[in-house]
Amino acid sequence: MKFLPMSELMVDAQRGGYAVPAFPCWSTEIASIVLRTAQEMGSPVILMGAPVDLDEIPPEEYGALLAAVAARYNVPAALHLDHGDTPERVERCMASGFTSVMLDFSTRPYAENVAALRAIVDIAHPLGITVEGELGAVGKVDTVTQEGAGHSALTDPEEAVRYVVETGIDALAVAIGNAHGNYTVLPQLDFALLERIAASTPVPLVLHGGSGTPLPDLLRSIALGIVKVNVASELIRAYRESVMEQWSGGRNLWVPTALGEAGRALVPILQRWMTQVGSVGRV
């Protein structure tokens, strides 16, 4: 199969009352595990590459490699640039097979955020590529996580309406008390704020920092309008812990064997998240 525009997956999710899970894919092996699990679960899925990944594998190679992996599967999937940090990187991804891009200028002044996203939208939409923007700022709760701002700032509902209109984006990442990383204290999501944003904003909403979110809060967020949930830290932590456990115990010192076991450790987490967001059996 070929990657689809992320907007197609989100529109179906809006209609069906569920969310599409988005997972980081830092290698072809992880991409294959994500797609295989999604196919087995009958779930649409979003594969994400982040700037930290694309510093190691150039977008041109990353896009070609993941397209080759995707050709082996038959499940609705999008390839998304998460937290794109520069317009130049975003444009390279659009030219390399990504079907969705995010330019995260959420910590910049409002006018600069709008102008940068508008310019990306003008390039992306004629190509059928989805664009995600962020208003407010989703921070991070640990020193390990790469994505996220150094501070958090809640999304302003009235400003969100202007932002969507002025940029033309297809999806809006909201800050409602969520954060990137491994929560040490459970997040306090502002559901009244989310409800106001959803009621006034005509595009699908995205929840970053899904890892560790209590299930009741997750389900309530989806019921109020979240249609894409990013999950990264749980997968990274499980993968890292598997490798460390193997090597500290003196086994699987052959790197490919250790990484294979670590990859298999992700499957139950992927399955759980697909079940939790309600995407299982939607294809």
N, C-alpha and C positions, 0 to 999 in steps of 0.2 A: 504494500500500500504506500501511498504518498501522504506526506503530512498535510493536514487541512488547516485553513485559517482558524485561529483560536475562537474567533467570533462565532463560527458555526457550532462549535461545541457548547459555547456559553448560551446561545439562543435556545438550543435544545434543552439545556439544563434549566433555564428560566421557565420554559413551558412545562417541564416535568417536575419542578419543585425540588431539584437536587443540586449538588455542586459537582464540579469536575476537579479531581485532585491533580496537583502539579508537583512533580518530583524532580530533584536535581539529578543530572546524568553526567558524571565526571569522567566516564569512559564508555567505550562501546559495550563492554561487558555489563555495565549497570543499565545502559539503555536497553539492551536485550532482555535483562531481567524484568525491567519495568514493563516493556511491551508484551513479553510473554505472560506475565501475571495479569495484565489488563485483558489480554485476549482470553485467557482462561476464565476470568471473572466476568467477561462480557461488559467491560467498563471502558468508556472513553477516558483518555488520559492526556496530560500535558507534560512533555519532557522539557526540562529547563537547563540552559547553559548560562553561567554567570561570568562576569568579567574575570574572576579568579581562574575559572576553567579555561577561558579563551586567552589568558596570558600564557598558558602552557600549550594549548592547541589552537592555532590560528583559526578564526571563524571559517575560512575557506575549507580547511581540512575537517574541522568539526562538523560543518554542515554536510559535507560529502560522506563522511564516515557514518553519521547517524541516518542519513538517507539510505545508505546501503543496508544498515541494520533494519530499518523500517520496512524495506522491501520484502523481508522474510515473514512479515506478520500481516494480519488483516483485522485491524481494530482502529476506530476513529482516534486520531492522535494529532497533536500540534507540536511544533518545535518552537520554543519561546526563549527569547533573551530576557533573563531576569535581571533587574537593576542595572540596565545599561548605563554606563557612567559618562560616555561622551557621544555626541552625535556621530562622530567618525566611526566609532565601534558599532553603533546601531546600523549605520549605512552599510558597513561591511557584512554584518549579519543578514541584512535584507538581501544583499547580493549573493549570499551563500546558502540559500535554501531555508532560512528561518521563516516560519509562517506567522510569527507574532513577535513583537519587540516591545520592550519597556525602556523608556528613557527616564531615569529617576533623577529629576531635578527638584525633588521635594524640599530640599534644604536651601534652595536658591530663592531669591525674591520672587514674588508671585508673577510679575511681568516677565521675568526671564524664564521661569518655568513654562508659562503659556507660550511664549514665542518659540522656544526650543521644541516643544511638543507639536505646535502647529506646523513647523517646518518638517518634522518627521512624518506627520500625518499626510502632508501634501505629497510626499514621496511614496509612502507606504500604500495608501488607499488605491491608487491606480494599479498597483501590483497585487492587490487582493490580500495585503498583509494587515493583520490586526495590530492596533497600538494600545498599550496600557500606560496610563500615567498615574502619578501619586500626588495627593494633596494632603497637607498635614505632614507628619513625619513619623514613620514606624521605626522606633529605636531598636536597641538590642539589649539583652539582659545578661550577656556574658562577654568575656574577652576573646572567645574562640571564634564566634560567628563573624563571617566576613561581610555579609549584607547588613543593611540597616544604617540609620543615622546615629550620630553620637548622642542625640537627644530625641525625645518624643514630643509631638505636638498634634493634638486632636484635629481631625478634619472639621472645617466649618461648613455646615450644610448650605448656607446661602452662597458662600464662595465656591462650593462644589458645583452648583448649578452654572455659575458663570464660567468656571473652569472647563466644564464639559462642552459648553457651547462654543467658547472661544478657541479651544484646542481642536475639537472634532474627534477626540479620542473615542475608542470603542469600549474601554473598560477602565474602571477607576479603583485603584488601591486605596483603601480607607484606613485611617488611624482612629481606632475607637477604644484604645487601651491595650491593644495587641502589641507584641514585640517579637523580634527575631531572637532565636537562641533557645537554650534550655531553661525554662522557667524555674527559678528557685522559690518563688511565691506565685501562687495561681493568679492569672490575669483577672483584672476587674473590667470586663467589657461593658461599655456604655450602650446598652441596647436601645435606650430612648434616642440617643444620637444616631445610631444606625438606622432606626426606623425613620427618622427625619431625613436622613440622606437618601435612603431608598425611595421615599415618597416624592422627593423633589428632583431626583437625578435620573435621567432616562437611559442610562447605560448599565450593564452588569457590574456588580461590585466584587472586589477581590479582597480576601483576607490573607495577609501575610503573617508569618509566624504561627502557623497552625500547630506545630509541635507542642504537645503538652496541654493543649486547650481541653478543658473538661468536656465530655461528650454532651451534657445538657446545654452548655454554652454554644458548642458547635452547632447543634441542631437548631437552637433558637436563632443563631446567626443566619443559617441557611433559610429558615422560615421567613426571616426579615429581609432577605434579598441578596445574600452572599451566594455567588454561583461559581467561584473558583477559590480553592483553598491551597495555599502553598505549604508544603511539608518538606523540610530539609534537615533540620537539626536532629530529629529522631533517627533518620537514616544514617547521617554522618556519625552520630554517636554509636549506633549499633555496629556499624562497619569498623570503626576504630577500636571499639571494645573487643570485637571478635579477633582482629589481628593481634592486639596486645595480649589477649588471653592465650592465643595459640603460641606466640613467640615467648612469652614469659614462662610457659610450661614446657618449652623446648621441643615443640612439635610443629609440623608443617613449616619447616624453615625454608623449604623451597617456595619462593615467593608466589608463583602462579597458583600453587595449591592452597596457600593461605588466603589469597585474595578470592579464590573460588568459594571457599567456605564462608568468608565474610560476605560475599555477594548473596549466597543462599540464605544468610541470616536476615536479609532484608525482606524476603518474600512475605513472612507473616505480618510485617509492619505494613507493607503495601496492601495486602489483602484487607487488613483491619481498616485502613484509611478509606479504601474504596467502599467498604461496607458502611462506614460511619457517615460518609458524605452522601450516601444513597445512589451512587453511580453504578452499582453492580446490576447486571442484567438489563442495562439500558441500550445495548446494541445486539 
